[in-house]
Amino acid sequence: MENTYTSLPSAIYSNYDKLLSARDAEKDRTENIGVFAFLLEGYSLADSFGDAAYIYWTIDQVREYLKAGGQTDDRFEALFDDFEFGEEFLVMIIEYPGTTESTPCTFTRS
């Protein structure tokens, strides 16, 4: 895996089944829907996607993170308009350490 922000979406799609299963487990554990947050320090040094670190944040944790960084959660909220909870999962890729510069996106089987 190229260790960059732009290489993550294709790696995430390649690991869709694994991540969907992990999302289901985390949703059951936390009893709340959420996102997989990929922090720069968790993926920039990874040799492969299997080595990349990411964390499951509940929706409330994402909102807190965005607001703490002075951002609104408008784009994040817009993702739920057509979201299918059984077939899709949310991912937030954070590019810059120490900031809230991020891109929330939805992944679904194509």
C-alpha positions, 0 to 999 in steps of 0.5 A, spaced: 500 500 500 502 506 498 502 510 505 498 516 503 491 519 504 489 518 496 491 510 497 486 509 502 479 508 499 482 503 494 485 499 500 478 500 504 474 497 498 479 491 497 477 490 504 470 491 504 467 485 507 472 485 513 471 492 515 463 491 514 464 485 519 468 489 524 463 495 523 457 490 525 461 488 531 463 495 533 456 497 532 454 491 537 459 492 542 458 500 543 450 499 541 451 505 537 452 507 529 459 510 528 465 511 523 472 508 522 477 513 523 483 513 519 488 518 523 494 520 519 499 516 524 495 510 523 496 509 516 502 513 514 507 508 516 503 502 514 506 497 509 500 494 508 492 495 509 493 490 514 498 494 518 494 500 518 491 502 524 484 505 525 479 506 530 471 506 531 468 512 533 461 513 535 457 518 531 457 523 538 465 522 538 465 524 531 461 530 532 465 532 538 471 531 534 469 536 528 466 541 533 472 541 537 476 543 531 471 549 529 468 545 523 460 544 523 457 537 522 453 539 516 457 534 511 457 529 516 450 529 517 448 529 509 451 522 509 445 519 512 440 522 507 441 515 503 445 511 507 443 504 508 445 501 514 446 494 513 450 494 506 454 501 508 459 503 513 462 510 514 469 512 514 473 518 516 480 519 513 484 524 517 489 527 513 493 532 518 495 531 525 493 535 530 487 538 526 480 536 524 481 536 516 478 530 514 473 527 509 467 523 511 465 518 506 461 512 505 463 505 502 458 500 499 459 494 495 459 496 488 
